[in-house]
C-alpha cells in the first residue's frame, strides 16, 4: 500500500519522482550555462588549456543529460 495524499489522491512517491526529475532538468540548464560560460571565457582569455576546459564542460553536460535519461528509465 502506497502512501496517498488524501486531498489530491496522488501517491507521495509519484510527487517525489516528479520533483526529482524537475531538479535534474534545472541541473541540465545549469550545465548548459556552464558550457556557454566556458566558451565565452576561452574566447576572451587565452590561458593555454582551452581544449581541456571545453572538454570538461561538454563532459559535464553529457553526464547531466545521461543521469536525467537514467532517472527517466529507472524512476
PDB file with one MODEL, atoms N, CA, C and O in Angstrom:
MODEL        1
ATOM      1  N   UNK A   1       0.845  -1.185   0.000  1.00  0.00           N
ATOM      2  CA  UNK A   1       0.000   0.000   0.000  1.00  0.00           C
ATOM      3  C   UNK A   1       0.882   1.237   0.000  1.00  0.00           C
ATOM      4  O   UNK A   1       1.734   1.404   0.873  1.00  0.00           O
ATOM      5  N   UNK A   2       0.674   2.096  -0.979  1.00  0.00           N
ATOM      6  CA  UNK A   2       1.458   3.315  -1.091  1.00  0.00           C
ATOM      7  C   UNK A   2       0.779   4.452  -0.335  1.00  0.00           C
ATOM      8  O   UNK A   2      -0.448   4.552  -0.322  1.00  0.00           O
ATOM      9  N   UNK A   3       1.586   5.311   0.295  1.00  0.00           N
ATOM     10  CA  UNK A   3       1.001   6.471   0.970  1.00  0.00           C
ATOM     11  C   UNK A   3       0.315   7.389  -0.034  1.00  0.00           C
ATOM     12  O   UNK A   3       0.895   7.736  -1.063  1.00  0.00           O
ATOM     13  N   UNK A   4      -0.885   7.770   0.258  1.00  0.00           N
ATOM     14  CA  UNK A   4      -1.674   8.618  -0.628  1.00  0.00           C
ATOM     15  C   UNK A   4      -1.898   9.959   0.066  1.00  0.00           C
ATOM     16  O   UNK A   4      -2.191  10.013   1.260  1.00  0.00           O
ATOM     17  N   UNK A   5      -1.755  11.045  -0.705  1.00  0.00           N
ATOM     18  CA  UNK A   5      -2.102  12.357  -0.182  1.00  0.00           C
ATOM     19  C   UNK A   5      -3.625  12.439  -0.224  1.00  0.00           C
ATOM     20  O   UNK A   5      -4.212  12.421  -1.306  1.00  0.00           O
ATOM     21  N   UNK A   6      -4.269  12.526   0.928  1.00  0.00           N
ATOM     22  CA  UNK A   6      -5.729  12.401   0.955  1.00  0.00           C
ATOM     23  C   UNK A   6      -6.475  13.456   0.146  1.00  0.00           C
ATOM     24  O   UNK A   6      -7.496  13.145  -0.468  1.00  0.00           O
ATOM     25  N   UNK A   7      -6.001  14.670   0.130  1.00  0.00           N
ATOM     26  CA  UNK A   7      -6.740  15.732  -0.536  1.00  0.00           C
ATOM     27  C   UNK A   7      -6.677  15.566  -2.054  1.00  0.00           C
ATOM     28  O   UNK A   7      -7.685  15.729  -2.743  1.00  0.00           O
ATOM     29  N   UNK A   8      -5.488  15.242  -2.573  1.00  0.00           N
ATOM     30  CA  UNK A   8      -5.293  15.190  -4.012  1.00  0.00           C
ATOM     31  C   UNK A   8      -5.458  13.790  -4.597  1.00  0.00           C
ATOM     32  O   UNK A   8      -5.783  13.652  -5.776  1.00  0.00           O
ATOM     33  N   UNK A   9      -5.241  12.768  -3.804  1.00  0.00           N
ATOM     34  CA  UNK A   9      -5.349  11.403  -4.294  1.00  0.00           C
ATOM     35  C   UNK A   9      -4.110  10.934  -5.042  1.00  0.00           C
ATOM     36  O   UNK A   9      -4.161   9.914  -5.730  1.00  0.00           O
ATOM     37  N   UNK A  10      -2.988  11.660  -4.923  1.00  0.00           N
ATOM     38  CA  UNK A  10      -1.736  11.275  -5.572  1.00  0.00           C
ATOM     39  C   UNK A  10      -0.888  10.454  -4.616  1.00  0.00           C
ATOM     40  O   UNK A  10      -0.969  10.607  -3.397  1.00  0.00           O
ATOM     41  N   UNK A  11      -0.079   9.588  -5.189  1.00  0.00           N
ATOM     42  CA  UNK A  11       0.905   8.866  -4.398  1.00  0.00           C
ATOM     43  C   UNK A  11       2.044   9.823  -4.050  1.00  0.00           C
ATOM     44  O   UNK A  11       2.454  10.646  -4.868  1.00  0.00           O
ATOM     45  N   UNK A  12       2.535   9.702  -2.846  1.00  0.00           N
ATOM     46  CA  UNK A  12       3.638  10.550  -2.399  1.00  0.00           C
ATOM     47  C   UNK A  12       4.877  10.284  -3.246  1.00  0.00           C
ATOM     48  O   UNK A  12       5.627  11.212  -3.549  1.00  0.00           O
ATOM     49  N   UNK A  13       5.098   9.044  -3.627  1.00  0.00           N
ATOM     50  CA  UNK A  13       6.296   8.692  -4.389  1.00  0.00           C
ATOM     51  C   UNK A  13       6.248   9.260  -5.800  1.00  0.00           C
ATOM     52  O   UNK A  13       7.286   9.628  -6.349  1.00  0.00           O
ATOM     53  N   UNK A  14       5.080   9.335  -6.389  1.00  0.00           N
ATOM     54  CA  UNK A  14       4.972   9.932  -7.717  1.00  0.00           C
ATOM     55  C   UNK A  14       5.328  11.412  -7.659  1.00  0.00           C
ATOM     56  O   UNK A  14       6.024  11.923  -8.536  1.00  0.00           O
ATOM     57  N   UNK A  15       4.859  12.086  -6.643  1.00  0.00           N
ATOM     58  CA  UNK A  15       5.178  13.504  -6.472  1.00  0.00           C
ATOM     59  C   UNK A  15       6.682  13.680  -6.247  1.00  0.00           C
ATOM     60  O   UNK A  15       7.290  14.593  -6.807  1.00  0.00           O
ATOM     61  N   UNK A  16       7.283  12.811  -5.433  1.00  0.00           N
ATOM     62  CA  UNK A  16       8.723  12.895  -5.169  1.00  0.00           C
ATOM     63  C   UNK A  16       9.522  12.643  -6.450  1.00  0.00           C
ATOM     64  O   UNK A  16      10.516  13.325  -6.702  1.00  0.00           O
ATOM     65  N   UNK A  17       9.099  11.680  -7.251  1.00  0.00           N
ATOM     66  CA  UNK A  17       9.797  11.375  -8.505  1.00  0.00           C
ATOM     67  C   UNK A  17       9.714  12.546  -9.474  1.00  0.00           C
ATOM     68  O   UNK A  17      10.699  12.879 -10.133  1.00  0.00           O
ATOM     69  N   UNK A  18       8.551  13.166  -9.563  1.00  0.00           N
ATOM     70  CA  UNK A  18       8.401  14.317 -10.456  1.00  0.00           C
ATOM     71  C   UNK A  18       9.255  15.492 -10.005  1.00  0.00           C
ATOM     72  O   UNK A  18       9.848  16.180 -10.836  1.00  0.00           O
ATOM     73  N   UNK A  19       9.325  15.728  -8.704  1.00  0.00           N
ATOM     74  CA  UNK A  19      10.176  16.802  -8.190  1.00  0.00           C
ATOM     75  C   UNK A  19      11.649  16.513  -8.450  1.00  0.00           C
ATOM     76  O   UNK A  19      12.416  17.424  -8.762  1.00  0.00           O
ATOM     77  N   UNK A  20      12.048  15.243  -8.322  1.00  0.00           N
ATOM     78  CA  UNK A  20      13.423  14.848  -8.595  1.00  0.00           C
ATOM     79  C   UNK A  20      13.765  15.071 -10.064  1.00  0.00           C
ATOM     80  O   UNK A  20      14.842  15.578 -10.377  1.00  0.00           O
ATOM     81  N   UNK A  21      12.866  14.701 -10.964  1.00  0.00           N
ATOM     82  CA  UNK A  21      13.097  14.905 -12.387  1.00  0.00           C
ATOM     83  C   UNK A  21      13.153  16.393 -12.726  1.00  0.00           C
ATOM     84  O   UNK A  21      13.943  16.811 -13.572  1.00  0.00           O
ATOM     85  N   UNK A  22      12.321  17.182 -12.071  1.00  0.00           N
ATOM     86  CA  UNK A  22      12.353  18.633 -12.275  1.00  0.00           C
ATOM     87  C   UNK A  22      13.687  19.214 -11.817  1.00  0.00           C
ATOM     88  O   UNK A  22      14.243  20.090 -12.478  1.00  0.00           O
ATOM     89  N   UNK A  23      14.198  18.733 -10.697  1.00  0.00           N
ATOM     90  CA  UNK A  23      15.500  19.195 -10.211  1.00  0.00           C
ATOM     91  C   UNK A  23      16.606  18.814 -11.186  1.00  0.00           C
ATOM     92  O   UNK A  23      17.535  19.593 -11.400  1.00  0.00           O
ATOM     93  N   UNK A  24      16.521  17.632 -11.777  1.00  0.00           N
ATOM     94  CA  UNK A  24      17.516  17.232 -12.768  1.00  0.00           C
ATOM     95  C   UNK A  24      17.437  18.093 -14.026  1.00  0.00           C
ATOM     96  O   UNK A  24      18.464  18.390 -14.636  1.00  0.00           O
ATOM     97  N   UNK A  25      16.237  18.493 -14.417  1.00  0.00           N
ATOM     98  CA  UNK A  25      16.109  19.406 -15.558  1.00  0.00           C
ATOM     99  C   UNK A  25      16.770  20.753 -15.271  1.00  0.00           C
ATOM    100  O   UNK A  25      17.428  21.327 -16.140  1.00  0.00           O
ATOM    101  N   UNK A  26      16.594  21.245 -14.069  1.00  0.00           N
ATOM    102  CA  UNK A  26      17.242  22.502 -13.680  1.00  0.00           C
ATOM    103  C   UNK A  26      18.757  22.339 -13.711  1.00  0.00           C
ATOM    104  O   UNK A  26      19.475  23.263 -14.094  1.00  0.00           O
ATOM    105  N   UNK A  27      19.247  21.159 -13.305  1.00  0.00           N
ATOM    106  CA  UNK A  27      20.683  20.912 -13.328  1.00  0.00           C
ATOM    107  C   UNK A  27      21.215  20.868 -14.760  1.00  0.00           C
ATOM    108  O   UNK A  27      22.334  21.312 -15.016  1.00  0.00           O
ATOM    109  N   UNK A  28      20.426  20.338 -15.695  1.00  0.00           N
ATOM    110  CA  UNK A  28      20.835  20.338 -17.098  1.00  0.00           C
ATOM    111  C   UNK A  28      20.934  21.771 -17.611  1.00  0.00           C
ATOM    112  O   UNK A  28      21.857  22.106 -18.354  1.00  0.00           O
ATOM    113  N   UNK A  29      19.992  22.607 -17.220  1.00  0.00           N
ATOM    114  CA  UNK A  29      20.054  24.021 -17.611  1.00  0.00           C
ATOM    115  C   UNK A  29      21.311  24.670 -17.040  1.00  0.00           C
ATOM    116  O   UNK A  29      21.969  25.456 -17.720  1.00  0.00           O
ATOM    117  N   UNK A  30      21.644  24.342 -15.792  1.00  0.00           N
ATOM    118  CA  UNK A  30      22.871  24.857 -15.180  1.00  0.00           C
ATOM    119  C   UNK A  30      24.099  24.407 -15.963  1.00  0.00           C
ATOM    120  O   UNK A  30      25.008  25.205 -16.190  1.00  0.00           O
ATOM    121  N   UNK A  31      24.142  23.156 -16.374  1.00  0.00           N
ATOM    122  CA  UNK A  31      25.309  22.669 -17.106  1.00  0.00           C
ATOM    123  C   UNK A  31      25.395  23.307 -18.494  1.00  0.00           C
ATOM    124  O   UNK A  31      26.495  23.496 -19.013  1.00  0.00           O
ATOM    125  N   UNK A  32      24.248  23.642 -19.106  1.00  0.00           N
ATOM    126  CA  UNK A  32      24.277  24.394 -20.360  1.00  0.00           C
ATOM    127  C   UNK A  32      24.875  25.782 -20.150  1.00  0.00           C
ATOM    128  O   UNK A  32      25.627  26.273 -20.992  1.00  0.00           O
ATOM    129  N   UNK A  33      24.545  26.402 -19.042  1.00  0.00           N
ATOM    130  CA  UNK A  33      25.107  27.717 -18.719  1.00  0.00           C
ATOM    131  C   UNK A  33      26.613  27.598 -18.515  1.00  0.00           C
ATOM    132  O   UNK A  33      27.367  28.472 -18.940  1.00  0.00           O
ATOM    133  N   UNK A  34      27.055  26.518 -17.864  1.00  0.00           N
ATOM    134  CA  UNK A  34      28.493  26.311 -17.663  1.00  0.00           C
ATOM    135  C   UNK A  34      29.207  26.195 -19.005  1.00  0.00           C
ATOM    136  O   UNK A  34      30.267  26.792 -19.193  1.00  0.00           O
ATOM    137  N   UNK A  35      28.636  25.432 -19.941  1.00  0.00           N
ATOM    138  CA  UNK A  35      29.244  25.283 -21.262  1.00  0.00           C
ATOM    139  C   UNK A  35      29.330  26.639 -21.957  1.00  0.00           C
ATOM    140  O   UNK A  35      30.357  26.967 -22.552  1.00  0.00           O
ATOM    141  N   UNK A  36      28.272  27.415 -21.886  1.00  0.00           N
ATOM    142  CA  UNK A  36      28.276  28.737 -22.521  1.00  0.00           C
ATOM    143  C   UNK A  36      29.320  29.649 -21.886  1.00  0.00           C
ATOM    144  O   UNK A  36      30.037  30.358 -22.592  1.00  0.00           O
ATOM    145  N   UNK A  37      29.409  29.636 -20.577  1.00  0.00           N
ATOM    146  CA  UNK A  37      30.379  30.490 -19.887  1.00  0.00           C
ATOM    147  C   UNK A  37      31.816  30.075 -20.206  1.00  0.00           C
ATOM    148  O   UNK A  37      32.686  30.931 -20.362  1.00  0.00           O
ATOM    149  N   UNK A  38      32.067  28.774 -20.304  1.00  0.00           N
ATOM    150  CA  UNK A  38      33.412  28.306 -20.652  1.00  0.00           C
ATOM    151  C   UNK A  38      33.766  28.750 -22.058  1.00  0.00           C
ATOM    152  O   UNK A  38      34.892  29.181 -22.308  1.00  0.00           O
ATOM    153  N   UNK A  39      32.812  28.651 -22.982  1.00  0.00           N
ATOM    154  CA  UNK A  39      33.082  29.098 -24.353  1.00  0.00           C
ATOM    155  C   UNK A  39      33.376  30.589 -24.409  1.00  0.00           C
ATOM    156  O   UNK A  39      34.301  31.017 -25.100  1.00  0.00           O
ATOM    157  N   UNK A  40      32.592  31.383 -23.682  1.00  0.00           N
ATOM    158  CA  UNK A  40      32.856  32.826 -23.648  1.00  0.00           C
ATOM    159  C   UNK A  40      34.204  33.137 -23.012  1.00  0.00           C
ATOM    160  O   UNK A  40      34.927  34.022 -23.470  1.00  0.00           O
ATOM    161  N   UNK A  41      34.535  32.409 -21.961  1.00  0.00           N
ATOM    162  CA  UNK A  41      35.798  32.648 -21.265  1.00  0.00           C
ATOM    163  C   UNK A  41      36.987  32.310 -22.161  1.00  0.00           C
ATOM    164  O   UNK A  41      37.969  33.051 -22.205  1.00  0.00           O
ATOM    165  N   UNK A  42      36.892  31.179 -22.878  1.00  0.00           N
ATOM    166  CA  UNK A  42      38.012  30.786 -23.721  1.00  0.00           C
ATOM    167  C   UNK A  42      38.155  31.696 -24.937  1.00  0.00           C
ATOM    168  O   UNK A  42      39.252  31.813 -25.482  1.00  0.00           O
ATOM    169  N   UNK A  43      37.077  32.341 -25.374  1.00  0.00           N
ATOM    170  CA  UNK A  43      37.187  33.323 -26.457  1.00  0.00           C
ATOM    171  C   UNK A  43      37.820  34.620 -25.971  1.00  0.00           C
ATOM    172  O   UNK A  43      38.531  35.290 -26.720  1.00  0.00           O
ATOM    173  N   UNK A  44      37.560  34.970 -24.720  1.00  0.00           N
ATOM    174  CA  UNK A  44      38.063  36.222 -24.162  1.00  0.00           C
ATOM    175  C   UNK A  44      39.512  36.102 -23.696  1.00  0.00           C
ATOM    176  O   UNK A  44      40.345  36.952 -24.013  1.00  0.00           O
ATOM    177  N   UNK A  45      39.804  35.054 -22.949  1.00  0.00           N
ATOM    178  CA  UNK A  45      41.134  34.864 -22.383  1.00  0.00           C
ATOM    179  C   UNK A  45      41.839  33.706 -23.077  1.00  0.00           C
ATOM    180  O   UNK A  45      41.217  32.708 -23.438  1.00  0.00           O
ATOM    181  N   UNK A  46      43.121  33.853 -23.254  1.00  0.00           N
ATOM    182  CA  UNK A  46      43.915  32.750 -23.777  1.00  0.00           C
ATOM    183  C   UNK A  46      44.819  32.267 -22.657  1.00  0.00           C
ATOM    184  O   UNK A  46      45.835  32.890 -22.347  1.00  0.00           O
ATOM    185  N   UNK A  47      44.437  31.154 -22.055  1.00  0.00           N
ATOM    186  CA  UNK A  47      45.184  30.647 -20.911  1.00  0.00           C
ATOM    187  C   UNK A  47      46.046  29.443 -21.266  1.00  0.00           C
ATOM    188  O   UNK A  47      46.871  29.031 -20.451  1.00  0.00           O
ATOM    189  N   UNK A  48      45.889  28.872 -22.437  1.00  0.00           N
ATOM    190  CA  UNK A  48      46.734  27.787 -22.867  1.00  0.00           C
ATOM    191  C   UNK A  48      46.132  26.404 -22.730  1.00  0.00           C
ATOM    192  O   UNK A  48      46.652  25.447 -23.305  1.00  0.00           O
ATOM    193  N   UNK A  49      45.047  26.277 -21.981  1.00  0.00           N
ATOM    194  CA  UNK A  49      44.424  24.961 -21.845  1.00  0.00           C
ATOM    195  C   UNK A  49      42.911  25.044 -22.094  1.00  0.00           C
ATOM    196  O   UNK A  49      42.097  24.528 -21.327  1.00  0.00           O
ATOM    197  N   UNK A  50      42.576  25.719 -23.205  1.00  0.00           N
ATOM    198  CA  UNK A  50      41.167  25.882 -23.565  1.00  0.00           C
ATOM    199  C   UNK A  50      40.503  24.554 -23.915  1.00  0.00           C
ATOM    200  O   UNK A  50      39.350  24.313 -23.558  1.00  0.00           O
ATOM    201  N   UNK A  51      41.238  23.698 -24.615  1.00  0.00           N
ATOM    202  CA  UNK A  51      40.669  22.431 -25.061  1.00  0.00           C
ATOM    203  C   UNK A  51      40.241  21.541 -23.888  1.00  0.00           C
ATOM    204  O   UNK A  51      39.131  21.010 -23.916  1.00  0.00           O
ATOM    205  N   UNK A  52      41.077  21.359 -22.859  1.00  0.00           N
ATOM    206  CA  UNK A  52      40.617  20.548 -21.718  1.00  0.00           C
ATOM    207  C   UNK A  52      39.427  21.168 -20.977  1.00  0.00           C
ATOM    208  O   UNK A  52      38.561  20.452 -20.474  1.00  0.00           O
ATOM    209  N   UNK A  53      39.391  22.506 -20.915  1.00  0.00           N
ATOM    210  CA  UNK A  53      38.259  23.157 -20.254  1.00  0.00           C
ATOM    211  C   UNK A  53      36.961  22.911 -21.015  1.00  0.00           C
ATOM    212  O   UNK A  53      35.932  22.597 -20.417  1.00  0.00           O
ATOM    213  N   UNK A  54      37.019  23.057 -22.336  1.00  0.00           N
ATOM    214  CA  UNK A  54      35.823  22.816 -23.150  1.00  0.00           C
ATOM    215  C   UNK A  54      35.411  21.351 -23.083  1.00  0.00           C
ATOM    216  O   UNK A  54      34.220  21.040 -23.052  1.00  0.00           O
ATOM    217  N   UNK A  55      36.379  20.460 -23.062  1.00  0.00           N
ATOM    218  CA  UNK A  55      36.082  19.030 -22.961  1.00  0.00           C
ATOM    219  C   UNK A  55      35.415  18.710 -21.629  1.00  0.00           C
ATOM    220  O   UNK A  55      34.443  17.956 -21.583  1.00  0.00           O
ATOM    221  N   UNK A  56      35.934  19.280 -20.549  1.00  0.00           N
ATOM    222  CA  UNK A  56      35.356  19.034 -19.231  1.00  0.00           C
ATOM    223  C   UNK A  56      33.925  19.577 -19.147  1.00  0.00           C
ATOM    224  O   UNK A  56      33.048  18.930 -18.576  1.00  0.00           O
ATOM    225  N   UNK A  57      33.692  20.756 -19.712  1.00  0.00           N
ATOM    226  CA  UNK A  57      32.340  21.333 -19.689  1.00  0.00           C
ATOM    227  C   UNK A  57      31.382  20.491 -20.525  1.00  0.00           C
ATOM    228  O   UNK A  57      30.242  20.263 -20.120  1.00  0.00           O
ATOM    229  N   UNK A  58      31.834  20.030 -21.685  1.00  0.00           N
ATOM    230  CA  UNK A  58      30.999  19.171 -22.521  1.00  0.00           C
ATOM    231  C   UNK A  58      30.704  17.837 -21.863  1.00  0.00           C
ATOM    232  O   UNK A  58      29.585  17.329 -21.950  1.00  0.00           O
ATOM    233  N   UNK A  59      31.715  17.261 -21.199  1.00  0.00           N
ATOM    234  CA  UNK A  59      31.506  16.000 -20.484  1.00  0.00           C
ATOM    235  C   UNK A  59      30.514  16.186 -19.340  1.00  0.00           C
ATOM    236  O   UNK A  59      29.688  15.313 -19.073  1.00  0.00           O
ATOM    237  N   UNK A  60      30.604  17.326 -18.671  1.00  0.00           N
ATOM    238  CA  UNK A  60      29.672  17.626 -17.582  1.00  0.00           C
ATOM    239  C   UNK A  60      28.234  17.682 -18.101  1.00  0.00           C
ATOM    240  O   UNK A  60      27.317  17.153 -17.473  1.00  0.00           O
ATOM    241  N   UNK A  61      28.050  18.326 -19.251  1.00  0.00           N
ATOM    242  CA  UNK A  61      26.721  18.411 -19.852  1.00  0.00           C
ATOM    243  C   UNK A  61      26.218  17.023 -20.247  1.00  0.00           C
ATOM    244  O   UNK A  61      25.070  16.676 -19.971  1.00  0.00           O
ATOM    245  N   UNK A  62      27.064  16.239 -20.884  1.00  0.00           N
ATOM    246  CA  UNK A  62      26.652  14.897 -21.299  1.00  0.00           C
ATOM    247  C   UNK A  62      26.320  14.008 -20.107  1.00  0.00           C
ATOM    248  O   UNK A  62      25.370  13.227 -20.164  1.00  0.00           O
ATOM    249  N   UNK A  63      27.086  14.117 -19.037  1.00  0.00           N
ATOM    250  CA  UNK A  63      26.784  13.332 -17.841  1.00  0.00           C
ATOM    251  C   UNK A  63      25.472  13.769 -17.200  1.00  0.00           C
ATOM    252  O   UNK A  63      24.711  12.932 -16.715  1.00  0.00           O
ATOM    253  N   UNK A  64      25.202  15.062 -17.195  1.00  0.00           N
ATOM    254  CA  UNK A  64      23.939  15.551 -16.639  1.00  0.00           C
ATOM    255  C   UNK A  64      22.757  15.026 -17.450  1.00  0.00           C
ATOM    256  O   UNK A  64      21.744  14.617 -16.882  1.00  0.00           O
ATOM    257  N   UNK A  65      22.884  15.037 -18.770  1.00  0.00           N
ATOM    258  CA  UNK A  65      21.814  14.506 -19.625  1.00  0.00           C
ATOM    259  C   UNK A  65      21.676  13.005 -19.422  1.00  0.00           C
ATOM    260  O   UNK A  65      20.563  12.480 -19.378  1.00  0.00           O
ATOM    261  N   UNK A  66      22.811  12.308 -19.297  1.00  0.00           N
ATOM    262  CA  UNK A  66      22.779  10.864 -19.061  1.00  0.00           C
ATOM    263  C   UNK A  66      22.098  10.495 -17.755  1.00  0.00           C
ATOM    264  O   UNK A  66      21.331   9.533 -17.701  1.00  0.00           O
ATOM    265  N   UNK A  67      22.372  11.253 -16.707  1.00  0.00           N
ATOM    266  CA  UNK A  67      21.723  10.988 -15.417  1.00  0.00           C
ATOM    267  C   UNK A  67      20.224  11.222 -15.523  1.00  0.00           C
ATOM    268  O   UNK A  67      19.435  10.473 -14.946  1.00  0.00           O
ATOM    269  N   UNK A  68      19.824  12.261 -16.259  1.00  0.00           N
ATOM    270  CA  UNK A  68      18.395  12.524 -16.430  1.00  0.00           C
ATOM    271  C   UNK A  68      17.718  11.374 -17.181  1.00  0.00           C
ATOM    272  O   UNK A  68      16.628  10.944 -16.806  1.00  0.00           O
ATOM    273  N   UNK A  69      18.359  10.883 -18.230  1.00  0.00           N
ATOM    274  CA  UNK A  69      17.775   9.775 -19.001  1.00  0.00           C
ATOM    275  C   UNK A  69      17.691   8.516 -18.140  1.00  0.00           C
ATOM    276  O   UNK A  69      16.683   7.809 -18.168  1.00  0.00           O
ATOM    277  N   UNK A  70      18.743   8.236 -17.377  1.00  0.00           N
ATOM    278  CA  UNK A  70      18.687   7.088 -16.473  1.00  0.00           C
ATOM    279  C   UNK A  70      17.580   7.232 -15.431  1.00  0.00           C
ATOM    280  O   UNK A  70      16.905   6.260 -15.093  1.00  0.00           O
ATOM    281  N   UNK A  71      17.403   8.441 -14.931  1.00  0.00           N
ATOM    282  CA  UNK A  71      16.344   8.675 -13.951  1.00  0.00           C
ATOM    283  C   UNK A  71      14.970   8.460 -14.594  1.00  0.00           C
ATOM    284  O   UNK A  71      14.066   7.932 -13.947  1.00  0.00           O
ATOM    285  N   UNK A  72      14.803   8.858 -15.844  1.00  0.00           N
ATOM    286  CA  UNK A  72      13.534   8.619 -16.528  1.00  0.00           C
ATOM    287  C   UNK A  72      13.264   7.123 -16.665  1.00  0.00           C
ATOM    288  O   UNK A  72      12.134   6.666 -16.491  1.00  0.00           O
ATOM    289  N   UNK A  73      14.320   6.365 -16.979  1.00  0.00           N
ATOM    290  CA  UNK A  73      14.155   4.928 -17.168  1.00  0.00           C
ATOM    291  C   UNK A  73      13.885   4.233 -15.832  1.00  0.00           C
ATOM    292  O   UNK A  73      12.964   3.425 -15.722  1.00  0.00           O
ATOM    293  N   UNK A  74      14.686   4.549 -14.831  1.00  0.00           N
ATOM    294  CA  UNK A  74      14.595   3.841 -13.556  1.00  0.00           C
ATOM    295  C   UNK A  74      13.400   4.290 -12.732  1.00  0.00           C
ATOM    296  O   UNK A  74      12.703   3.459 -12.150  1.00  0.00           O
ATOM    297  N   UNK A  75      13.157   5.578 -12.675  1.00  0.00           N
ATOM    298  CA  UNK A  75      12.061   6.068 -11.836  1.00  0.00           C
ATOM    299  C   UNK A  75      10.768   5.832 -12.577  1.00  0.00           C
ATOM    300  O   UNK A  75       9.697   6.164 -12.071  1.00  0.00           O
TER     301      UNK A  75
ENDMDL
END
